[in-house]
Amino acid sequence: MELQDIASEIVYLLSYKTIFYMAKSFKSIAAAVFTAMILGAFSIQASGTEWKRQITVGPYMAGHVQGIAVDKAAGCIYFSFTDVFVKTDLSGRVLGTVEGFLGHLGCLDLNPADGKVYGSLEYKNDAIGKGILSRNNAEFTTGNRFYIAIIDVAKIDREGMHAVNDGIVKAVCLNNVIADYEAKVKVGRHEYEHRYGCSGIDGVSFGPGFGKDSGNTYLTVAYGIYGDVNRKDNDYQVLHQYDITSWDALAQPLSLENPHTSGPDKPYRTYFVYTGNTSWGVQNLEYDAHTGYWFMAVYKGKKPEFPNYRLFAVDSKARPKMKKLDGVPYAGKQLVLPLAQAGEEHPETGIFGWARGGGATGLESLGDGLFYISRSFGKKKEGGYSSELTLWRFTGETRPFIKVEKLF
């Protein structure tokens, strides 16, 4: 462990006054290390589940890992490998797989109300969509569709199951996303495709509303955003919150031959968060009840005027304000959320975030400040892609996560 890690570990874990005053009397680094490790073990046990510190799943001849979800009650972990869905137990032993999506399955989250996994699912005629279809020897025959896939994970009991033929997946269409994706907008003398730079959807997570609405639970869906450095209207993250209480009537079986458009007319609320452009928008969105933060894990942006952080946070208690969007003349006033004042502040823009970040290919809050972060590795030509899950603890400092080290 580095000295910075030791200090962060101790400061984070000292949640009882007696332990705090004991820690202040440390005379040596060795004593600090030992106590920090003991306290770390206590924190893991207090979470109610024994989490493995590292799990490797794969390889799969599919796309790289996009997102993960954990169901403590069922003892399962779920992975999206772009067009293959994988179910494992908490040790990483594979219990089943689902193929046949033929679209981009992205970020995942468990709905604790029904025990199903919800994920962003895209069908579009761009480079990503064509690549998936080519890998599966298929052609683009649908219109652009952006769905929330509802995966009945209880039905997954073997490998090689089919999303459509085995009746595992239903989908709800987000028609407002289609409208933004297909729109053309004018900014000054320029006309651009894709309102707000919308490339579709990726990040999804269940959690509270914002400000006065923080007592209610919604499904929040984040846009993918194209990384065009020459336009100014793609510098906000776009978050839609949906009340899904009536979605049972809207969800339809997934059909690739006749893709439906059954879905809500519009989201409950739409929010904008000014982060500067990030490559492909919010890759993983995760609500963490321990901090009250909505975490947005991204691929680093390329515009030099921004800090191009890899991780951002919004406090669920933050109150949105109606205001005009910088660089977006066609939008009028919208609900804008402030970033949490956590991590590093970029002096020129006032943007807060973390440069070191993590979680763009899988981020899951486990409670008590613990997270699983997925790292993608491998290549298709080398046998496929795998996911390495590692157990981390959130510190809130410049280095936002530190690994939970093995005791003995």
Secondary structure, DSSP 8 states (H G I E B T S, - for coil): --HHHHHHHHHHH--SHHHHHHHHT---HHHHHHHHHHHHHHHHHHTTS---SEEEEEEESSS---EEEEETTTTEEEEE-BS-EEEEETT--EEEEEE---SEEEEEEEETTTTEEEEEEEE-SSHHHHHHHHHTT----S--EEEEEEE-GGG--STTEETTTTT-EEEEE-HHHHHHHH-EEEETTEEEESGGGEEEEEEEEEEE-SGGGTTSEEEEEEEEE---TT-STT-EEEEEEE--TTGGGT-EE--SSS----S-SS-SEEEEEE----EEEEEEEEEETTTTEEEEEEE----TTS---SEEEEETT---EEEE-TT-TTS-EEEEE---S-SEE-TTT--EEBSS---TT-EEEEETTEEEEEEEEEEGGGTEEEEEEEEEEE--SSS-EEE-----
